[in-house]
Amino acid sequence: MLRCGAHADQMGPIDDQMFFLERLKLLIIMAKAYLKGYPLGDRRKAAVIDNARYVFYQALQKSTVGEQEVSRDHVFLQRAQLLAVMAQSFAEDNPVGAFRKKAIEDNIAWISSHLAEKFAVSGMEFLKVA
């Protein structure tokens, strides 16, 4: 069996920032899968909604903790919240037309480019999924 990742003795604790980023990446993957037409069953819908709520509230909490200046990080958190709202909307079977799909795609592209630039995840395969 192929095992990926660090060995147990090399792993450190996961902080809130890392957990937030992993949940955001998962939300991106879920949204891309939806845009490509993969079916949303009841369990996937529940997972999207749960993940979207977590990302939304963590982004909200992080944006109120720091300074209120409009920086690229602040815009990133706002975009993460927007993606969470969009994902929760399509998971709740609200109508999604061509313009909304384009808005989701644009938002994912912006968030992905920010992640690649800020956190040096450009080589990560999650951006190429779905």
C-alpha positions as CSV (number, residue, x, y, z in Angstrom):
1,M,0.0,0.0,0.0
2,L,1.3,3.5,-0.9
3,R,1.4,5.8,2.1
4,C,1.6,9.5,1.5
5,G,2.4,12.2,4.1
6,A,4.8,12.6,6.9
7,H,5.8,9.9,9.4
8,A,4.1,10.1,12.8
9,D,7.3,11.4,14.5
10,Q,7.6,14.2,12.0
11,M,4.0,15.5,12.4
12,G,3.3,18.5,14.5
13,P,0.1,19.9,16.0
14,I,-2.4,21.4,13.7
15,D,-3.3,25.0,14.4
16,D,-6.5,26.8,13.5
17,Q,-4.9,28.4,10.4
18,M,-3.9,25.0,9.0
19,F,-7.3,23.5,9.7
20,F,-9.0,26.5,8.1
21,L,-6.9,26.2,5.0
22,E,-7.5,22.5,4.7
23,R,-11.3,23.0,5.0
24,L,-11.1,25.8,2.4
25,K,-9.2,23.5,0.0
26,L,-11.9,20.8,0.5
27,L,-14.6,23.4,-0.2
28,I,-12.8,24.3,-3.4
29,I,-12.7,20.7,-4.5
30,M,-16.4,20.2,-3.7
31,A,-17.4,23.4,-5.6
32,K,-15.3,22.3,-8.6
33,A,-16.9,18.9,-8.6
34,Y,-20.3,20.5,-8.5
35,L,-19.4,22.8,-11.4
36,K,-18.3,19.8,-13.5
37,G,-21.6,18.1,-12.9
38,Y,-20.8,15.4,-10.4
39,P,-24.0,14.4,-8.5
40,L,-24.7,15.7,-5.1
41,G,-26.2,13.0,-2.9
42,D,-27.6,13.6,0.6
43,R,-24.3,12.9,2.3
44,R,-22.3,15.2,-0.1
45,K,-24.8,18.0,0.4
46,A,-24.5,17.6,4.2
47,A,-20.7,17.6,3.9
48,V,-20.7,20.7,1.7
49,I,-23.1,22.6,4.1
50,D,-21.1,21.6,7.2
51,N,-17.8,22.6,5.5
52,A,-19.2,25.9,4.2
53,R,-20.5,26.9,7.6
54,Y,-17.1,26.2,9.2
55,V,-15.2,28.2,6.5
56,F,-17.7,31.1,6.7
57,Y,-17.5,31.5,10.5
58,Q,-13.7,30.9,10.7
59,A,-13.2,33.6,8.0
60,L,-15.5,35.9,9.8
61,Q,-13.7,35.4,13.0
62,K,-10.3,35.9,11.4
63,S,-11.4,39.1,9.6
64,T,-12.7,40.7,12.8
65,V,-9.5,39.9,14.8
66,G,-7.1,41.8,12.7
67,E,-6.9,45.4,11.5
68,Q,-9.8,46.7,9.5
69,E,-7.7,48.0,6.6
70,V,-8.5,46.6,3.1
71,S,-5.5,44.3,2.4
72,R,-5.2,41.3,0.1
73,D,-5.6,39.0,3.2
74,H,-8.8,40.7,4.1
75,V,-10.1,40.3,0.6
76,F,-9.0,36.7,0.7
77,L,-11.1,36.1,3.8
78,Q,-14.1,37.9,2.2
79,R,-13.7,35.7,-0.9
80,A,-13.6,32.6,1.3
81,Q,-16.8,33.7,3.0
82,L,-18.4,34.3,-0.4
83,L,-17.4,30.8,-1.6
84,A,-18.9,29.3,1.5
85,V,-22.2,31.1,0.9
86,M,-22.2,30.0,-2.8
87,A,-21.4,26.4,-1.9
88,Q,-24.1,26.3,0.8
89,S,-26.6,27.7,-1.7
90,F,-26.0,25.1,-4.4
91,A,-26.0,22.3,-1.7
92,E,-29.4,23.5,-0.6
93,D,-30.7,23.1,-4.2
94,N,-31.1,26.7,-4.9
95,P,-31.1,27.5,-8.6
96,V,-27.6,28.1,-10.1
97,G,-27.6,29.6,-13.6
98,A,-24.7,30.3,-15.9
99,F,-23.8,33.6,-14.3
100,R,-23.7,32.2,-10.8
101,K,-21.5,29.3,-12.1
102,K,-19.2,31.8,-13.7
103,A,-19.1,33.7,-10.4
104,I,-18.2,30.6,-8.5
105,E,-15.4,29.7,-11.1
106,D,-14.0,33.3,-10.8
107,N,-14.0,33.2,-7.0
108,I,-12.3,29.8,-7.0
109,A,-9.7,31.0,-9.4
110,W,-9.0,34.1,-7.3
111,I,-8.7,32.1,-4.0
112,S,-6.5,29.5,-5.7
113,S,-4.1,32.1,-7.0
114,H,-3.9,33.7,-3.6
115,L,-3.3,30.4,-1.9
116,A,-0.6,29.6,-4.5
117,E,1.1,32.9,-4.0
118,K,0.7,33.4,-0.2
119,F,1.1,29.9,1.1
120,A,3.3,28.4,-1.6
121,V,0.9,25.7,-2.5
122,S,1.2,26.0,-6.3
123,G,2.6,22.5,-6.6
124,M,-0.3,21.0,-4.7
125,E,-2.4,18.6,-6.6
126,F,-5.7,19.7,-4.9
127,L,-5.9,22.7,-7.3
128,K,-6.1,20.3,-10.3
129,V,-8.8,18.1,-8.9
130,A,-12.3,17.8,-10.4
